[in-house]
Amino acid sequence: MNHHIHIGVAVGVEDGLVVPVIKFADSESLHSINTMVRDFAVRAKSKKLRPDEIEGSTFTISNLGMFGINEFTSIINQPNSAILSVGSIRKKPVVIDDKITIGNTMKLTLACDHRTIDGVTGSLFLQTLKGYLENPVTILV
């Protein structure tokens, strides 16, 4: 069992896809993770990642939303326990306080390897993530 979180971030490159890994992401700040992701993306596109920077992930995030894809299901890359698929943000009618208004919506899909994560744990993760996305200030608390 792995006691740390090493997040793979799928990056589209000219030849396909590469997944650089943020090691020990559970001990990094959001600012630090943001900086690392940007650096990895630039270096991935220029083929400057080292082999040790693309191995050891335990969880991967794939964002096809940036290409306008609304929803998709990713395939888990072993030995990862799960992969989160992030769709595009779309404006849709939503109900807030019994009133219809225009709101931003986004579809997330979580694929879990049930040998390491059961469906309830995956559901609780998505529920927590939904709360953070709807109320970002709670991430800082």
WOJO-V723429 format. One record per backbone hydrogen bond with DSSP energy under -0.5 kcal/mol. CO is the residue of the C=O (numbers start at 0). NH is the residue of the N-H. E is the energy in kcal/mol with one decimal. If there is no record, write none. Layout:
co;nh;e
CO;NH;E
CO;NH;E
//
This chain:
co;nh;e
3;5;-0.6
4;6;-0.6
4;24;-2.3
4;25;-0.7
5;7;-0.5
5;57;-3.3
5;58;-1.5
6;21;-3.3
7;9;-0.6
7;60;-2.6
8;19;-0.8
10;17;-2.2
12;15;-1.7
15;12;-2.3
17;10;-3.0
17;19;-0.5
19;8;-2.6
20;22;-1.0
21;6;-1.7
21;24;-0.9
23;26;-2.2
24;27;-1.5
28;32;-2.5
29;33;-2.6
30;34;-2.3
31;35;-2.5
32;36;-2.7
33;37;-2.2
34;38;-2.2
35;39;-3.0
36;40;-2.4
37;41;-2.1
38;42;-2.6
39;43;-2.8
40;44;-2.0
41;45;-1.2
42;47;-3.4
43;46;-1.4
49;52;-1.7
50;53;-1.5
51;54;-0.5
52;20;-2.7
57;80;-3.0
57;81;-0.7
58;7;-3.3
59;83;-2.9
60;9;-2.4
61;63;-0.7
61;85;-3.1
63;66;-1.9
63;68;-1.7
64;67;-2.2
68;87;-2.1
69;106;-0.6
75;77;-0.7
76;79;-2.3
80;112;-3.2
81;59;-1.8
82;84;-0.5
82;110;-2.5
83;61;-3.0
83;85;-0.5
84;86;-0.6
84;108;-2.1
85;63;-0.9
85;64;-1.8
87;106;-0.6
89;104;-3.0
91;102;-3.1
93;95;-0.6
93;100;-2.9
95;98;-1.3
98;95;-2.9
100;93;-3.3
100;102;-0.5
102;91;-2.7
104;89;-3.0
106;86;-2.6
108;84;-3.4
108;110;-0.5
109;111;-0.5
110;82;-2.0
111;113;-0.9
112;115;-2.4
112;116;-2.4
117;121;-2.2
118;122;-2.5
119;123;-2.5
120;124;-2.2
121;125;-2.3
122;126;-2.4
123;127;-2.3
124;128;-2.8
125;129;-2.7
126;130;-1.9
127;131;-2.1
128;132;-2.5
129;133;-2.4
130;134;-1.8
134;137;-2.3
135;138;-1.8
135;139;-0.5
136;139;-0.9
//
